[in-house]
């Protein structure tokens, strides 16, 4: 199976739509930490949708470990 940019874009859009609904449903349901103090939820450099897209293509790919996949496929492009 060849991974084209169109397939990556299509999968990302599906995952992104899911996370929009998921975040809206869970926005007020976050648990407090053990000490009872609310923590900031800092924005990551990658969105949840981007991370999930990378992980899904790793599992569908033929790489032996995530480090090689990330270095040669994600950063290499």
N, C-alpha and C positions, 0 to 999 in steps of 0.2 A: 504494500500500500504506500503510495507516494503522498507525502504531505505537501499540499500546495498552499499558497497564501490564501486562496479562496476558502479552502477547508478550515484553515486556522481562523479566518475572519468569521465564518459562519458559526463555528463552535464557540468562539468568544462572544458573539452576539447572544447566543442561546444562554450561555452561562451568565452573562451580564444581566439579562432580563430576569433570570432566576434570583440573582443576588439582590436586585432592586426590590423584589417582593419579599425575599427572606429578611433583608435588613429592616424593611418597613414593619414586618410582623414582629421582629425581635427587638425593636428599638427600646421599648420600655421594660423589657423583661431581663435585663442584665442583672446578675447577682453581684452583691457586694463582696469585696475580698474578705478574708478571714478576720482582719482587724476592724472591719466595719467601715472603712474609709473608701469613698468612691475614688476611682483612679481615672486619669485622663485616657481617652482612647486616641492616641496619636495616629495620624495618617501615615501609612507606610509608603515607601517609594513605589511599590506596585500595588495595584488594587487587588481585592480578593478575586475578582474575575480573571485578572491576568495570571495570578498565581495558580488558580485552579486549571486554567487552560494549559499552562506549562506542565503541571502534574499529570493531566489526562494524556497529553501527547507523549510524555515520558512512559507512562504505563502501556500505551499502544505501540511504542517504538521498540527497537531491538537493542537498546543500550543496556549494559550490565549494571551500571550504577548511575545515580543521579548526578554525581560530580562530572563524569565524562559527558553525559547528555547535556548538561548546562554549559560546560566549557566549549564543546565542539558544535553543538547544534544551536543553542540559544545565543551565546555570546559571539559565536563564529559567523552569524548572519547579519 
